[in-house]
Amino acid sequence: MATHDAQAARFEQTSFAVGDKKLGMWVFLASEVMFFTGLIGSYIILRWGASSSWPGPGEVLNVPITAGNTFLLICSSVAMVKAFAAIEEGNQKGLKLWLLATIVMGASFVGVQAYEYIELVGHGFTPASGLYGSTFYAMTGFHGFHVTMGVLCMTWVLGKAMRGHYTQENHQGVEVIGLYWHFVDLVWIILFTIVYLI
C-alpha cells in the first residue's frame, strides 16, 4: 500500500489511467494535427488551382540538401527512442547521452533550414514570391519553429536529467517530450514529401 501511495505521489493519474502530462501532450498534439492539416490542405488546394505556374520538384528548392536534413531529423527521432529506452532500463548515462544527441541533431536540422532560407532569399525566392513562396515559408517556417521549441524543451529535460530528476520508475517527462519530438518528425516527412518531392 505504501509503495502504491508513493507512486501516486510521483505523478497524477487521470481518469483514463494515463499520466496527466502524457494526456495533456496528446490533447496538444491533437490540436497540432488540426493546425498542420489546415496548412497542408491549403497548400494542396492552392497548388492544384495554380498547377500550370507551380515550379516542379527541384526547380527552386535544393532537394538533395533537404533530403539529408530529413535523414538527420529521422536519426534524431531514433536517438529519442534510445533515450527513452535507456531510462526505462534505469540507464542514466544512456539517457543523458541520447538526449544530447537528439538535441544536437535537432539544432543541426534548424541550422540547415536557416542556411536553406538564406540561400533561397539570396536567389530572390521570398515569402512575397507568389503563392508558392508564401505557402513554402509558412509551412516550413512553422515546422522549424516547432523543432526549435522542441530543442529548447529537450534541453530543459536534459538539464533535469543531469540533476537526476528521472528514474526508472518516474520518467514521464522524457516520454512526453519524446511524443512531441516524434510528432514533429512525422510532420516533416509529410511536408518534405508534398513540398519537395511531388
C-alpha positions as CSV (number, residue, x, y, z in Angstrom):
1,M,0.0,0.0,0.0
2,A,2.8,2.4,0.9
3,T,4.5,1.7,-2.5
4,H,1.3,2.5,-4.3
5,D,0.9,5.8,-2.4
6,A,4.5,6.7,-3.2
7,Q,4.0,6.0,-6.9
8,A,0.7,8.0,-7.0
9,A,2.5,10.9,-5.4
10,R,5.1,11.0,-8.2
11,F,2.6,11.9,-10.9
12,E,-1.1,12.3,-11.1
13,Q,-3.2,9.8,-12.9
14,T,-6.2,10.9,-14.9
15,S,-9.5,9.0,-15.1
16,F,-8.1,7.4,-18.2
17,A,-5.3,5.8,-16.2
18,V,-2.8,7.9,-18.2
19,G,-0.4,10.3,-16.6
20,D,-1.7,13.9,-16.6
21,K,1.4,15.2,-18.5
22,K,1.0,12.5,-21.2
23,L,-2.7,13.1,-21.6
24,G,-2.0,16.9,-21.9
25,M,0.6,16.2,-24.6
26,W,-1.9,14.0,-26.5
27,V,-4.5,16.8,-26.4
28,F,-1.9,19.3,-27.5
29,L,-0.8,17.1,-30.4
30,A,-4.4,16.7,-31.5
31,S,-4.6,20.5,-31.8
32,E,-1.3,20.5,-33.7
33,V,-2.7,17.8,-36.1
34,M,-5.6,20.2,-36.9
35,F,-3.2,23.1,-37.3
36,F,-0.8,21.3,-39.8
37,T,-3.8,19.7,-41.6
38,G,-5.1,23.2,-42.3
39,L,-1.7,24.4,-43.6
40,I,-1.2,21.3,-45.7
41,G,-4.7,21.3,-47.0
42,S,-4.4,24.9,-48.0
43,Y,-1.2,24.2,-49.8
44,I,-2.7,21.3,-51.8
45,I,-5.8,23.4,-52.8
46,L,-3.7,26.4,-53.8
47,R,-1.2,24.2,-55.7
48,W,-3.9,22.4,-57.7
49,G,-5.5,25.7,-58.5
50,A,-2.2,27.1,-59.9
51,S,-0.7,23.9,-61.2
52,S,0.4,25.4,-64.5
53,S,2.5,28.1,-62.8
54,W,3.8,26.0,-60.0
55,P,7.5,25.0,-60.1
56,G,8.3,21.4,-60.4
57,P,10.4,19.4,-57.8
58,G,14.0,20.7,-57.6
59,E,13.4,23.8,-59.8
60,V,13.6,26.2,-56.9
61,L,14.3,24.1,-53.8
62,N,17.5,22.2,-53.1
63,V,16.1,18.7,-52.7
64,P,19.4,16.8,-52.0
65,I,20.4,19.0,-49.0
66,T,16.8,18.8,-47.6
67,A,16.8,15.1,-48.1
68,G,20.0,14.9,-46.0
69,N,18.4,17.2,-43.4
70,T,15.3,14.9,-43.4
71,F,17.5,11.9,-42.7
72,L,19.1,13.9,-39.9
73,L,15.7,14.5,-38.3
74,I,14.8,10.9,-38.6
75,C,18.0,9.9,-36.9
76,S,17.2,12.4,-34.1
77,S,13.9,10.5,-33.6
78,V,15.8,7.2,-33.3
79,A,18.1,8.9,-30.7
80,M,15.0,9.9,-28.8
81,V,13.8,6.3,-28.8
82,K,17.2,5.3,-27.4
83,A,17.0,7.9,-24.7
84,F,13.6,6.7,-23.5
85,A,14.7,3.0,-23.7
86,A,17.8,3.9,-21.6
87,I,15.7,5.5,-18.7
88,E,13.3,2.6,-18.8
89,E,16.3,0.4,-18.0
90,G,17.5,2.8,-15.4
91,N,20.5,3.8,-17.5
92,Q,21.1,7.4,-16.5
93,K,24.3,7.8,-18.6
94,G,22.5,6.5,-21.7
95,L,19.5,8.8,-21.1
96,K,21.8,11.9,-21.0
97,L,23.9,10.8,-24.0
98,W,20.9,10.1,-26.3
99,L,19.1,13.2,-25.2
100,L,22.2,15.3,-26.0
101,A,22.4,13.5,-29.4
102,T,18.8,14.3,-30.1
103,I,19.3,18.0,-29.2
104,V,22.4,18.3,-31.4
105,M,20.7,16.7,-34.4
106,G,17.5,18.8,-33.9
107,A,19.6,22.0,-33.6
108,S,21.5,21.0,-36.7
109,F,18.3,20.5,-38.6
110,V,17.2,24.0,-37.8
111,G,20.7,25.3,-38.8
112,V,20.5,23.6,-42.2
113,Q,17.0,25.0,-42.7
114,A,18.3,28.5,-41.8
115,Y,21.1,28.0,-44.4
116,E,18.5,27.0,-47.0
117,Y,16.4,30.1,-46.3
118,I,19.5,32.3,-46.7
119,E,20.3,30.7,-50.0
120,L,16.7,30.9,-51.3
121,V,16.3,34.6,-50.3
122,G,19.7,35.3,-51.9
123,H,18.3,33.9,-55.1
124,G,15.2,36.1,-54.8
125,F,12.8,33.4,-53.5
126,T,11.0,35.1,-50.6
127,P,7.6,34.8,-48.9
128,A,6.5,37.6,-51.4
129,S,7.3,35.3,-54.4
130,G,3.6,34.5,-55.0
131,L,1.6,31.6,-53.6
132,Y,4.5,29.2,-53.9
133,G,6.8,31.3,-51.8
134,S,4.2,32.2,-49.2
135,T,3.0,28.6,-48.7
136,F,6.5,27.2,-48.6
137,Y,7.7,29.7,-46.0
138,A,4.5,29.4,-43.9
139,M,4.7,25.6,-43.7
140,T,8.4,25.1,-43.3
141,G,8.7,28.1,-41.0
142,F,6.0,26.9,-38.6
143,H,7.6,23.5,-38.6
144,G,11.0,25.0,-38.0
145,F,9.5,26.9,-35.1
146,H,8.2,23.7,-33.6
147,V,11.6,22.0,-34.0
148,T,13.2,24.9,-32.3
149,M,10.8,24.8,-29.4
150,G,11.3,21.0,-29.2
151,V,15.1,21.5,-28.9
152,L,14.7,24.1,-26.2
153,C,12.3,21.9,-24.2
154,M,14.6,18.9,-24.7
155,T,17.5,21.0,-23.4
156,W,15.4,21.7,-20.3
157,V,14.6,17.9,-19.9
158,L,18.4,17.2,-20.3
159,G,19.1,19.7,-17.5
160,K,16.6,17.8,-15.3
161,A,18.2,14.5,-16.3
162,M,21.7,15.9,-15.3
163,R,20.3,16.6,-11.8
164,G,19.0,13.0,-11.5
165,H,15.3,14.0,-11.8
166,Y,14.3,11.0,-13.9
167,T,14.4,7.4,-12.6
168,Q,13.4,4.0,-14.0
169,E,10.1,4.3,-12.2
170,N,9.4,8.0,-12.8
171,H,10.3,9.3,-16.3
172,Q,7.1,10.7,-17.6
173,G,8.8,13.9,-18.7
174,V,11.1,12.0,-21.1
175,E,8.2,10.1,-22.6
176,V,6.2,13.3,-23.1
177,I,9.0,15.2,-24.9
178,G,9.5,12.1,-26.9
179,L,5.9,12.1,-28.1
180,Y,6.3,15.7,-29.2
181,W,9.5,15.0,-31.0
182,H,8.2,12.0,-32.9
183,F,5.2,14.1,-34.0
184,V,7.5,16.9,-35.3
185,D,9.5,14.3,-37.2
186,L,6.3,12.7,-38.8
187,V,5.0,16.2,-39.8
188,W,8.3,16.9,-41.5
189,I,8.3,13.7,-43.5
190,I,4.8,14.6,-44.8
191,L,5.9,18.2,-45.6
192,F,9.1,17.1,-47.3
193,T,7.2,14.6,-49.5
194,I,4.5,17.1,-50.7
195,V,6.6,20.3,-50.9
196,Y,9.9,19.0,-52.1
197,L,9.2,15.7,-54.0
198,I,5.7,16.0,-55.6
